Amino acid sequence: MSVRLLPLDAHAHIDAGISATDVSGLEAFVFAMTRSLDEFEKLSRKDRRAVWAIGVHPGLVRAQQAFTPDRFRRLLDNTPVVGETGLDGASRVPMSLQLETFRSVLEIAADVPRILSVHSYRAQAEVLRELNRVPVQGVVLHWWTGSPGLTEEAVRLGCYFSVPPAAAGVLGPEFLQLLPPDRILTETDHPSGDRRGPLPRRPGNVREVERNLRRAWSLDENGTRTQVWQNLANLADDTNTAGLFGPDWRAVFAVVGK
């Protein structure tokens, strides 16, 4: 069976009311982040090319206050991806509550491995401190903007990095050179990370990121996209989550794993 290698968007926000046809029309595979346990629990859908992640956003007071470890663990059975989670140094949520929530997420993920899309805005050092405290597999630092020193530590901890159009363009090629090619995923962070990106601004349009990666890696389009998918396939293997992905995803894993 021939499998078409479509773009991978490892972090985007999609309205849960969008139709399955519209999701397929994105012509990409997407990790659809949720912001709260309530939002995730209300979902009653399975999309061929979208994985709906279970999230508790550090910037949302109600999401943080409503979080309970038992409920999170129960809902975790329904997805291979956690997101969006993490810490935010500019949030109105007290850092003490953010830390309590993030620590619970990490402790559960240490016991029940998942791919974790981690937010770290203005809290990069604090996020790495928690990852040192509770080492877990499968961490993807979403829109990472840490210093070279912190980036080196994140690499040492085994973290992956998902790069949106805004980061790739603003931080430049030096930033990409800090990241091992086998640890990078592409993302849009729609509707924030692609706000100034090329049209159409929608989940799945990671072509600007892919262009930057092609230059950094000296690969063609197919080679770059294959590398990104191999990185995700490795993440799925490391976290033993491949079986939680739908058949379309597993078909791509099988192709890039050859």
Secondary structure, DSSP 8 states (H G I E B T S, - for coil): -------EEEEE---TTS-HHHHHTT-SEEEE--SSHHHHHH-----SSEEE-B---TT-HHHHHH--HHHHHHHGGG-SEEEEEE--TT-SS-HHHHHHHHHHHHHHHHHS--EEEEE-TT-HHHHHHHHHHS--S-EEEET----HHHHHHHHHTT-EEEE-HHHHHHHHHHHHHTS-GGGEEE---TTTTTTTSSSS-STT--HHHHHHHHHHHT--HHHHHHHHHHHHHHHHHHHT-GGGS-HHHHHHHHHHT-
